[in-house]
Amino acid sequence: MLSNRVGNLLLTALAPAVWGTTYLVTTELLPPGRPLLAAVVRALPAGLVLVAVTRRLPQGVWWWRALVLGALNIGGFFALLFVAAYRLPGGVAATVGAIQPLLVALLSAGLLGERLSPRTLITAVAGVAGVSLLVLRAEARLDALGVAAAVGGAVVMATGIVLSKRWVSPAPLLATTGWQLVAGGLLLLPVALFAEGLPPAAPTAANLAGYAYLAVIGSALSYSLWFRGIRLLSPTDATFLGLLSPLVATALGWLILNQELSAVQGFGALVVLASLVVAQRKRGGAAGPARTERPAPAAPDAEPATR
């Protein structure tokens, strides 16, 4: 059981590790001033491919549930993520986004019946403090719209994580991931066209490479691993893994962009890692029973809710 849990944690951790590359790809490869276009291209093609491969469409209540989850986990989150990425330094956006574990813990207590322990609260606050030491700079520029977008992204993603645990789909995991990516992409498409219009010029090779990376690796692969982790782990345990994103982003800045790392940043990294370790320690009987809905019996080719 322990080895299975560790394996599930490691696979789930790959998703936020990949997401830690988003800021580098956005700033170095994507065209400036097109956050909504980036969000649409990241979500819609990947979702359509997954739906085509699995050949499964939602049934019954899953038409509107897929729409809601797609709007939270994909559409709203992607749009807010890219707005924050364009309007804020990566350190500010990452620090604000680090409140997500605390939000998930609070929502899980209300919607899933998980116990909100003092250890979880302290660990969540320590995670935010560690991320701020790791990535926040004294000269960082604060943009009101960018901060609001970062906070909104954390809220909608936290809500989507908890609802994804409460609503367990009987369909294969890849199909469920595809539904959400398609729903989120379709919701974003008219907004992107209205707010940004058509691209003024043909994309460059670098633009295409960035979009392809975000669609294939940053969405299709990473979200499949992420939703799998949410099915198998506590939402609070899963969301603490999101603290890996600023760690990866900082490491890439050091390795690729030749950014210097200070002793304060090193201490912040240690605080983040300690928060991750403490958060993943089994809570024993501390957590109450999660009020997740049981899926209907799966079709022969469907994946079980847990494996």
Secondary structure, DSSP 8 states (H G I E B T S, - for coil): -HHHHHHHHHHHHHHHHHHTTHHHHHHHHS-TT-HHHHHHHHHHHHHHHHHHHHT----TTHHHHHHHHIIIIIIIHHHHHHHHHHHS-HHHHHHHHTTHHHHHHHHHHHHT-----HHHHHHHHHHHHHHHHHH--TT----HHHHHHHHHHHHHHHHHHHHHHHB--SS-HHHHHHHHHHHHHHHHHHHHHHHH-S-SS---HHHHHHHHHHHIIIIIIHHHHHHHHHHHS-HHHHHHGGGHHHHHHHHHHHHTS-----HHHHHHHHHHHHHHHHHHS--GGGS-----B------TTS--S--
